[in-house]
Amino acid sequence: MSGVPAGPAGAALRPEIDIARLPHVRPVHWGRIVTAAALLLLLALLVRAFARGQIAWPVVAQYLTWRTILEGLLNTVLMAVAAMAVGVVLGVLAAVARSSPNPVLRSAAQFYAWLFRGTPVILQLLLWFNLALIFPTLGIPGLWEARTVDVMTPFLAALLGLGLNQGAYTSEVVRAGMLSVDAGQYEAAKSIGLTYGQSLWRIVLPQAMRVIVPPLGNEFIGLIKTTSLASVIRYSELLHSAEDIYYANNRVMELLLVATFWYLVLVSALSLGQMLLERRVSRGVARPAGRR
Amino acid sequence: MSAPPLLRAWRVGKSFGTHRALEDVTLEVARGEVVCLIGPSGSGKTTFLRCVNQLERYDAGGLWIGGELLGFREAGGRLHPLPEREIARQRRSTGMVFQRFNLFPHMTALENVIEGPIRALRRPRAEAVAEARRLLDRVGLFNRQDYYPAALSGGQQQRVAIARALAMRPELMLFDEPTSALDPELVGEVLGAMRDLARSGSTMLVVTHELGFAREVGNRIVFMDAGRVVESGPSQALLTSPQEERTRNFLSAVLG
């Protein structure tokens, strides 16, 4: 009698088995094969539909690099980057104010988020753009003054509308990131004599970045597309340029596809950038080997 | 006439809501002395340490380091709470080592150590780096200076934390159960670093459950229970012949 207990069906009767020494049979993943086949079929149908549809592909290709379209693309990128910069600065300030020991700052930050998250962004764009209706002139009394219509260009109105709105959303993202940092980190920062501002800037925010960057990338992608709303206040961004052209030549779908193409390019580039940034901000966490 | 104590606590009290965490705590730590605070959990040892480092604000009695009242300024019979910047300055005379290390995870060991000297003391970077390397060498981690905390063992992290506290050149080192979060086989290396520190003449206030360490390294032991100092005395004497019933019960429970 051997001391090996018999398993079900007597499988354990060969105790000398070593799974490293036997060839492994690769299991067939039927689910993957079926879904892949189904999706390929759908894709084929879609390609066929577009090929037979009444789309003048040469026109799409022609307008892809049309001057007006490229200018619109540049304006979209400019506005998205500028509004995001405004949004991040305001968002960080509001988040820091929100978690400050100063109750006045806390309420102010709360009010800001409430106001700008509470109204549609298109409404805010229209309000900024039409500011001249209620304030014909802007300025600091005695120092500088100008007519509002000269100052409040489509660019500035879009920047204020989108930036202020973005800041309100970003402040919540940043606040969530700050809350994710362990309370012990604040205490350790204090214990080595750092001031509140220094501990936020050097210790808390860098760690919060790891949590902040993924949703912030999401916000940025959203913002790139929201810039298209600025077309209502005559800011010549990508969609506005496409519309201008198809009003003239009636190639509606072709130009919308051109805009689609460029939005996808922008968002893809952004996703790549986000990936690199995430790698950078997870220093000390996603690096088990530990060496720089 | 003996030298004035480095740390003086007189009838210190502290409440959390309705819970009285500290009551009437009076004790002194002289320069060069190693004092160990022992007692059951919830007895107020850690709270007392946190009041000394002003991570908590005490609400009764007085706390002085080097003769300077902590957290307040007295003028014309009235107390003014110190502004944040002044509190940060006062904190620099103490170095704190936490139970859970609290190293900055996004900085290497070296960067953890130089952060305070560069930002709070505004010392030149090269000088801070040279001193940090010396301190890391002193706790046996010279060749781990470029590692991130996640790549270090608990014992190594705690030794980096000791170096980080020392880099501020504090007059008083505070240890809050520095070995409680460590695997048993790593306790020795941290206690070893603390022993070296004590031998070099550092003034230390240590909250600990390591009675062996308290006996060997501590000059005095303070036993606390329910927020009060029950008994204090020279280490050997307090451990071998405690005067109070509660101290005896605690020691027999811990020593088995």
HADDOCK unambig.tbl for C-alpha pairs under 7 A between the chains (distance, minus, plus):
assign (segid A and resid 184 and name CA) (segid B and resid 102 and name CA) 5.70 0.50 0.50
assign (segid A and resid 185 and name CA) (segid B and resid 102 and name CA) 5.81 0.50 0.50
assign (segid A and resid 185 and name CA) (segid B and resid 104 and name CA) 6.84 0.50 0.50
assign (segid A and resid 187 and name CA) (segid B and resid 55 and name CA) 6.88 0.50 0.50
assign (segid A and resid 188 and name CA) (segid B and resid 102 and name CA) 6.05 0.50 0.50
assign (segid A and resid 190 and name CA) (segid B and resid 88 and name CA) 6.91 0.50 0.50
assign (segid A and resid 191 and name CA) (segid B and resid 91 and name CA) 6.39 0.50 0.50
assign (segid A and resid 191 and name CA) (segid B and resid 95 and name CA) 6.57 0.50 0.50
assign (segid A and resid 191 and name CA) (segid B and resid 96 and name CA) 6.06 0.50 0.50
assign (segid A and resid 192 and name CA) (segid B and resid 92 and name CA) 6.51 0.50 0.50
assign (segid A and resid 192 and name CA) (segid B and resid 95 and name CA) 6.97 0.50 0.50
assign (segid A and resid 192 and name CA) (segid B and resid 116 and name CA) 5.23 0.50 0.50
assign (segid A and resid 192 and name CA) (segid B and resid 165 and name CA) 6.70 0.50 0.50
assign (segid A and resid 192 and name CA) (segid B and resid 168 and name CA) 6.77 0.50 0.50
assign (segid A and resid 193 and name CA) (segid B and resid 88 and name CA) 4.92 0.50 0.50
assign (segid A and resid 193 and name CA) (segid B and resid 89 and name CA) 6.42 0.50 0.50
assign (segid A and resid 193 and name CA) (segid B and resid 91 and name CA) 5.88 0.50 0.50
assign (segid A and resid 193 and name CA) (segid B and resid 92 and name CA) 5.33 0.50 0.50
assign (segid A and resid 193 and name CA) (segid B and resid 116 and name CA) 6.54 0.50 0.50
assign (segid A and resid 193 and name CA) (segid B and resid 120 and name CA) 5.63 0.50 0.50
assign (segid A and resid 194 and name CA) (segid B and resid 88 and name CA) 6.50 0.50 0.50
assign (segid A and resid 194 and name CA) (segid B and resid 116 and name CA) 6.78 0.50 0.50
assign (segid A and resid 194 and name CA) (segid B and resid 119 and name CA) 6.90 0.50 0.50
assign (segid A and resid 194 and name CA) (segid B and resid 120 and name CA) 5.44 0.50 0.50
assign (segid A and resid 195 and name CA) (segid B and resid 85 and name CA) 6.39 0.50 0.50
assign (segid A and resid 195 and name CA) (segid B and resid 88 and name CA) 6.14 0.50 0.50
assign (segid A and resid 203 and name CA) (segid B and resid 104 and name CA) 6.95 0.50 0.50
assign (segid A and resid 207 and name CA) (segid B and resid 106 and name CA) 6.65 0.50 0.50
assign (segid A and resid 283 and name CA) (segid B and resid 106 and name CA) 5.49 0.50 0.50
assign (segid A and resid 284 and name CA) (segid B and resid 105 and name CA) 5.65 0.50 0.50
assign (segid A and resid 284 and name CA) (segid B and resid 106 and name CA) 4.94 0.50 0.50
assign (segid A and resid 284 and name CA) (segid B and resid 107 and name CA) 6.85 0.50 0.50
assign (segid A and resid 284 and name CA) (segid B and resid 148 and name CA) 5.24 0.50 0.50
assign (segid A and resid 284 and name CA) (segid B and resid 150 and name CA) 6.34 0.50 0.50
assign (segid A and resid 285 and name CA) (segid B and resid 150 and name CA) 6.67 0.50 0.50
assign (segid A and resid 288 and name CA) (segid B and resid 150 and name CA) 6.92 0.50 0.50
assign (segid A and resid 288 and name CA) (segid B and resid 151 and name CA) 6.08 0.50 0.50
assign (segid A and resid 289 and name CA) (segid B and resid 151 and name CA) 6.42 0.50 0.50
assign (segid A and resid 290 and name CA) (segid B and resid 147 and name CA) 5.22 0.50 0.50
assign (segid A and resid 290 and name CA) (segid B and resid 148 and name CA) 5.27 0.50 0.50
assign (segid A and resid 290 and name CA) (segid B and resid 150 and name CA) 6.94 0.50 0.50
assign (segid A and resid 290 and name CA) (segid B and resid 151 and name CA) 4.92 0.50 0.50
assign (segid A and resid 291 and name CA) (segid B and resid 146 and name CA) 6.31 0.50 0.50
assign (segid A and resid 291 and name CA) (segid B and resid 147 and name CA) 5.27 0.50 0.50
assign (segid A and resid 292 and name CA) (segid B and resid 146 and name CA) 6.87 0.50 0.50
